[in-house]
Amino acid sequence: SPGELKQLLLSDYRDQIIDNAIRQVLGYALGRRILPVDRPAIEKIKHSIRDNDYRMTDLIEAVALSFPFRHKETP
Protein backbone atom coordinates (compact mmCIF):
# COMPACT_ATOMS: atom_id res chain seq x y z
CA SER A 1 0.00 0.00 0.00
CA PRO A 2 1.14 3.62 -0.38
CA GLY A 3 1.42 4.04 3.38
CA GLU A 4 3.66 1.01 3.70
CA LEU A 5 5.81 2.22 0.81
CA LYS A 6 6.20 5.61 2.48
CA GLN A 7 7.25 4.01 5.77
CA LEU A 8 9.71 1.73 3.99
CA LEU A 9 11.26 4.61 2.10
CA LEU A 10 11.54 6.75 5.23
CA SER A 11 13.02 4.00 7.34
CA ASP A 12 15.39 2.29 4.91
CA TYR A 13 16.23 4.89 2.27
CA ARG A 14 15.94 8.23 4.08
CA ASP A 15 19.61 9.22 3.73
CA GLN A 16 19.73 8.36 0.04
CA ILE A 17 16.54 10.31 -0.65
CA ILE A 18 17.83 13.35 1.24
CA ASP A 19 21.19 13.24 -0.54
CA ASN A 20 19.47 12.98 -3.91
CA ALA A 21 17.13 15.90 -3.15
CA ILE A 22 20.07 18.08 -2.10
CA ARG A 23 22.04 17.17 -5.22
CA GLN A 24 19.06 17.83 -7.50
CA VAL A 25 18.21 21.23 -5.99
CA LEU A 26 21.85 22.34 -5.84
CA GLY A 27 22.51 21.19 -9.40
CA TYR A 28 19.44 23.05 -10.64
CA ALA A 29 20.44 26.19 -8.75
CA LEU A 30 23.98 26.07 -10.13
CA GLY A 31 22.87 25.25 -13.65
CA ARG A 32 25.41 22.45 -13.91
CA ARG A 33 26.20 18.94 -12.77
CA ILE A 34 27.36 18.37 -9.22
CA LEU A 35 31.13 18.00 -9.04
CA PRO A 36 33.33 16.37 -6.39
CA VAL A 37 34.34 19.85 -5.26
CA ASP A 38 30.71 20.39 -4.17
CA ARG A 39 30.81 17.61 -1.54
CA PRO A 40 31.63 19.90 1.42
CA ALA A 41 28.74 22.17 0.51
CA ILE A 42 26.38 19.19 0.24
CA GLU A 43 27.39 17.98 3.69
CA LYS A 44 26.97 21.47 5.15
CA ILE A 45 23.51 21.78 3.59
CA LYS A 46 22.58 18.35 4.92
CA HIS A 47 23.60 19.30 8.46
CA SER A 48 21.82 22.65 8.31
CA ILE A 49 18.46 21.20 7.22
CA ARG A 50 18.57 18.25 9.64
CA ASP A 51 17.51 20.41 12.60
CA ASN A 52 14.29 21.45 10.86
CA ASP A 53 13.20 17.94 9.85
CA TYR A 54 14.44 18.31 6.25
CA ARG A 55 11.82 20.81 5.11
CA MET A 56 12.01 21.86 1.46
CA THR A 57 11.95 25.57 2.29
CA ASP A 58 15.01 25.10 4.50
CA LEU A 59 16.72 23.14 1.73
CA ILE A 60 16.15 25.96 -0.77
CA GLU A 61 17.39 28.54 1.71
CA ALA A 62 20.50 26.48 2.52
CA VAL A 63 21.28 26.08 -1.20
CA ALA A 64 20.87 29.82 -1.76
CA LEU A 65 23.28 30.51 1.09
CA SER A 66 25.79 27.86 0.04
CA PHE A 67 29.29 28.73 -1.15
CA PRO A 68 28.93 27.21 -4.63
CA PHE A 69 25.71 29.15 -5.29
CA ARG A 70 26.98 32.46 -3.95
CA HIS A 71 30.24 32.17 -5.90
CA LYS A 72 29.06 30.61 -9.14
CA GLU A 73 30.50 31.91 -12.34
CA THR A 74 28.17 32.99 -15.10
CA PRO A 75 29.33 32.63 -18.71
N, C-alpha and C positions, 0 to 999 in steps of 0.2 A: 504494500500500500504506500501511498505518498508519504504518510507520516513515518512509517518505518524506514523508508529511504532517507528521509530528512535526518532522522536520528542516527542512522548508519553513517551518513556523510559527515555529520557533526562530530560523531565520536571517533571514527576511524580515519577520516581524511581531512580534518579541520585544518591542520598546518599546511597541507598541500593546496587546499582551496584558498587560504589566506595568502600564501605566497603567490599563487597564480593571479589573484585579484590585484595584488600590489604591482606585480610585473605588468599586467595589462594596463592598469591606470597610468603608471609611470611611463610606460612605453608610448601610450597615446599622448600624454602630456608633452613628452619630449619630441614626438614626431619621428621616432627612430626605434630600432631594436634595442633591447636591453643588452648592455655589454658587461663583461666581468668587472670593469671599473665601477659599475653601479651597485655592486654588492653591499658596500658599507651603507649606502643610502637606503637600500631595501631593508636592511636589518634595523636601521634607525627608525624608519617608517613603521616597521612591524612592532617595535617596542613602544613607539609613541601611541599607536592605536590600540594596543592591548588593554590599556587602563580603561578605555571607554567601550569595551565589549565589541571592538572591531566594527564600529559604525561606519557606513560609507561616507558620511559627511566628514568624519575625522580623517578618513583615508585621503579624501580629496584635499583637505586642508594640509595634511602632512606632506603630500606630494607637491603642493604649491609652495611649501616652505622648504623643500628639500634642496640640497646643494646642486644636484644636476639640473633641476628645473630653473633655479634662480640664476645659474651660470651657463645656460645653454647658449650655443652659438647659432645664430640664424644666418642662412646663406645669403 
